[in-house]
Structures are given as C-alpha cells and as structure tokens.
Amino acid sequence: MSKILRKRVLVTGANGFIGRYLTAQLADQGADMSIITRQSIGLSFNVHQYIGDIRDEMFINNCLEDSSPEYIFHLAAAKARLSDSQSFYQAIDNNLLGSLNLLNAAKKLTTLQAIVTAGTAEEYGQNEVPFIEDTRESPVSAYSFSKTCVTHLCETFYAIHKLPCIVIRPALAYGPGQDSDMFLPALINSLIKGQQFPMTLGHQTRDYIYISDLVNAFILAALNGDTRGQIYNIGSGKPVRLTELALLVEKMLGKDSLVQLGKLNYRPAEIMNYVVDSSKAKEHLGWIPKVDLEEGLKRTIAFYQGELS
C-alpha cells in the first residue's frame, strides 16, 4: 500500500512539465490532492485547485491554512535563464520571494511532514563534474542564482525553524509533453516536421533524466524521514554530448542532414559540462533510475510523432 494514500498533499506549479507528472503520480497513489496554479487546468482526477500567485502572501497563507497539507512539493518557478537585470528582478520576485511566502506559511503548520523543493543542477555552474551536493554553488543565470538563494533559504528555515525542507537538484528532465522551448523537444519536433535544426557545435555534455524517474525521486525524498535539511542530486550520471544526442535523434527518426552544427553561438557563460553524481540519493533514498536515454527517447519521440500526426 502506498505511504501517500489519503495523505494531504499540496503541489505548487502543478501545471508545469514536472508538476503535471508529479501530480498525476501522487493522485494515482491515492493522495488527497491540492494544487496551486496561476490558471485553472483540467485534470482527469479529483483535485482541489487554488488559483493565484505565490508572490501573494495572503493568498499563500489562506491556501495552506485551508488545505493543511502533510506534504508540500514546491515546483512553481519563473525560468528567467538570461543574465540581464530585468531577468534577475523577475527571478528574485517569483522564485525567492514566492518561496519565502510559502516557507513562512508552512512553518505555521502543525501537520507538515515534508516540503520538497525543486532546485536545479545549474546551481553548480562551471564547477568540475560530476557535481556533488556539497560543492559551493556557482550560478550562471538569473534562474540558477534565484534557485541557489531558495536552496539556502530552505537550509536556513530548517536550521532555525526545523521546517522539514528537502531540495531536489535535477539534471535535465525530459519526456513526453515537454514544452518546445527546451532543446530536446525542439529538436524532435523540428526533425519530425522535416525542418532544419540550427544549433551550436554541440560540444557540451549534458545529463538527461527521464521524467518518471525524477518524479519517483521527489516522492521517495518526501516519504523518507531522514532526508530533512538535505540536498539530493537526481540524474543519470551518464553524460552525453549534444552533438551525439542530436545525431542519435536524427538517426532514430530516419532523418538525414537536418541538424546544422555550428550555426548558433554558445550562450554567454555556457556550462560546457553538466553531469550530476546521484550517489547520495541512491544511498539515502534507495532511488535508481529505470529508464535509460535510448528508451526514454523512444517514448518521447513516439509521443511527438502521435501529437504532430
């Protein structure tokens, strides 16, 4: 029997890529589900929706008081990946101050067992790979800067208030239904349509984790009583060069010469090596990724082929 059965669970950012999968998995395991989103979303299972903005302190207080969650999964975030001043203001406002509202409201709860927050492996920046959890962060964008701040905020609230915070730092999540502003779905959709796909030389190494494996890590972290105050990397630990990934997808789709290497410049402060060490999660959580890259790509490609047909 699932340990989450009939437990009161709240998910912020439930309409995002990870949020949709996590919410569906929790509901499937019998959780009493509540979600916070900025807009109403249609779901095939029973869930209580709170429509609002996590930057609204009163709204967040009312949501948590009303739902009285035992578990919170905090995924709501603005992905301001640029480095201009406006992106920093946006990221701090949405991600840091929004998270502060949530943690302040959460510390008033007497029912709370765990609050699991989504960080990002981008917090490690230009550090040597594989990234390990006790490495000093070196963010390279407004997004990873704000996420680093949220990580330290969670650690501070755990130290001061004993708020049961856990931070999950995923590598690059992928799978069916991801928005095409990310590299992999953009690549797949472009090739399915027979369109050329301009990209950098693709010397960057990346660590991809299939969405169901990532969601499983979030749930395991919440249900394990020894995880409070900890950070966990979640990734495959198997680096792949973007050149190799692009050519593999091209081959799997039976498309030739559509990938245009070297047509784009690398981004400023581009992270060239991006791979996490997930040993801590495997040891503490008993977490093991089950879907390798080739199988994950098959499932993802099949989804977009069906969608575009």
N, C-alpha and C positions, 0 to 999 in steps of 0.2 A: 504494500500500500504506500502511495506517495506521502512523504512527510509534509507536503504542501497542501494536502487535502483539507478543504474547509478553512484554511488559514486566510486571514485577511491580508491581501497584497495590493500595494499601490505601485503603479508604474508611471513615471513621468516620461514624456517624449514617446508615447506608445505608438504614434503614427510614423516614426522613423523606421529605417530598414531593420535595425536590430530590435527596436521596440515592438514591431509587428510580430516578429518571430517569437520573441520572449513572451509577449502577452498571450499568444496562441498556445505556446507550450505550457505556461502556467495554468491557463484555463483548462487545458486538456488533462492536467494533473489534478484538477479539482479545486483550484484556489478560488476564494471569494474575491473576485477581481474588481478593482477600481483603477481608472486611468486618468491622467491629466494630459490634455492636448489643447492646442490653440484653436482647433476647429473640430467640429463633430465628425466622427468617422463611423462608417458602417462596419459592423463586425458580425460574424456568424455565430457568436456565442454570447452568453449573458455577461454584461459588464456594466458597471456604473461609470459614466463619463462626467468628469469635471472639465468644463470648457473655460480656459483662461490662460494667464501668463504667469510663469513662475517668478517674474520680476515684481508681481503684485503681492506684497507681503500679507495683506489682509486675506486675499484670495487663498494663498497657500495655507495660512493658519486655519481658515474655515474648512478647507479640504481635508486636512489631517485630523482636525477635531471631529469632523463628520464621519470619516472613514475609519479612524482609529486603527491604522494598519499595524500588523505584526511584522511585515516585511516591506521594505521600500526598495525599488530598483530605479535609480536616478539616471535617466538617459537623455533628458532634454538638454539640448545644447545648440548654439549657433556655430556653424562651421566657417568661421572667418579665417581662412587659410592664408590671406595676404599679410603684408607687413606694413601697410600704410596706417597712419594714425587713426583713421576712422574705423578700420577693422579692429584695432586694439580697444577703442571705446566700445564697439559693439560686442566684442568677445567678453570684456570685463563686465559689462552691463548684464548680458544674458547669462553667461556661464558662471562667473564668480559671484556676482550679487544675487542672481537667481538661486544658486546653490546655497548661499548664505541664508536666504529666506527659508529654504527647505530645511536646512540643518537646525536653524533656530526654532522652527515649528516642531521638528522631530524630537528635540530634546525635552519637550513638554510631555511627550507621550509616555505612558507607563506600560504600554503594551509592546513596544518596539523590540524586536529580536535582532534585526539587522537592517542596515541601509547600505546597499551595494551601488557604488557609483562607477560610471564608465569613464575611464581616463583614455589615454592613447599612448601607443609606443613612440609617437612623435615627440613626446616629452623628453626622450633621451637625446634627440638631435644628432649631433655629429660624434657622439661617443663611439668607442670601439664596440664591435659586435662579437658575439651576441650580447644584447642588452640584458643586464641583470638588475633586480629591483633596487639594490642599494647604491646604484650608480647615481652620482649627482646629475640632476636634470640639466639639459641644455636646449631649451625650446627654440624653434626656428621660425615661428609664425605667431600671429595673434592667437590663433586657435590653441596651439600647443602651450603657449605662455599661459593662457587662461586655465587650461586643463592642469598645468603644473600648480597653479595657485589653488585650484579646487582640491587637488591631492593633498597639499599642505594644510588646507582648511580642514579637510576630513581628519587628518592626523592630529591637528590641534584640538578639534572638538572631541576626539577620542581621548586625548591626554587630559583635557580639562574637565569634560563633562561625562566621560565614559560612554559617549554616544557610540553605538556599535557599528562603526563605519568600516567598510571594506572597499578598496579601489581595485578594479579590474583594468589592466592596461592591455588592450587587444593589439595584435598586429593588424594587418589589413583584412577586414571581414569581406566576404564575397558570397554570392549565391543568387538564386532566382529572385527577381523583383527589385533588385537594387537600382537606384536612380542612375541615369546615364551620365551624370557629372563625375562619376568615378571612372578610373582608367579601364578596368576590365569590362564592365557593361558597355562602355562607349566603344571599345574595340570590337566586342562581339556584335553589337548592333550594326556598326559600320560595315563589317565584313559580310554579315548576313545580307545586307542590302546591296552588296557589291560595290560599296563606295571605298575610295582610297582612305587610308588612315595615317595621317601625318603624326609623327612622334619624335622624341629625342633619339639619340643614338642607342639609348636603352641599356647603358652600362650599369644602371642602378640595380642593386639586388633588393628584393622585396620578400617579405614573409606573409603568405596568404593563409587565412584560417577560414574554413567553411562555416557558414552561419549557424548550423545546428550544433557544431562543436563549441562555438563561442557561447551560445545560449545555455548549453549544458554547464559550462564553467560558471556562469553567473548564478545559476540555481544551486550548484554544489557549494559555492562560496557562501551563499546566504544560509544554507542549512547546516554548515559545519560550524560548531560553536567555538572552534579555536582560531577562527580567521579574523576576529575583530581587531581593528587597528593595523591591518596588513595590506600590502600591495601585491597583486599577482599578475605576472605577465601571462598572456594567453596567445599562443601562436604555434605554428607547425615546427618552428626551429629549422626549417629546410629552405634556405634562400634560393630564389630563382631570379635570374636576370630578366629585366623587362623585354630585352630582345628575344630571349629564348621563349618567354611566355607568349609574346605576340606571334612569333613564328609557329609555336605549338597550336595556338588557336586557329591560325590560318590553315595549318595542316588538318586539324580536326574538322574544319568546315569545308575543306576541299577547295579553298580559295588560294590563288597564287598572285603574288606581286602587288597586293593591295596595301601592305604595310610599308610605309615610307619612312625609313630610318634616317634620322639626322635632319628632318625637316623643321623640327622645333628646337629651341634652345633649352638648356636646363634652367629650372627656376633659380632665382637668387637663393643662396643658402640651401640648395638642394641636398637632401640627405642621400648619399650615394649607397650606403649600406644600412639596411633596415631589417634586422633579424632579432627576435627575442629568444631568451632562454626561459623555458617554461618548467624547469625542473622543480621549482618551489610549488607550483600548482599541482604537478604530478604527485609530489611527495605529501603535501598537506591535504589536498582535496581528492586524491585518487583519480584525477582528471587525465584522460588520454584522448587525443584527437582520433576520430574514427574514419573521417573522410579525407583521403589524400587528394592532392591537387588534380590529378587526371580525372578521378571520379567526380570531384566537385565541378570541374569544368564541363564534363559531360552533362551533368544535371542542369547546370546554369545555361549552357548553350541550348539544350532541349527546351528550356522554358522560353527563351527569347525567340527561338525558331517558331514555337507554337504561338507566341504573342504576335509576332510580325506576319504570320501566315494569315 
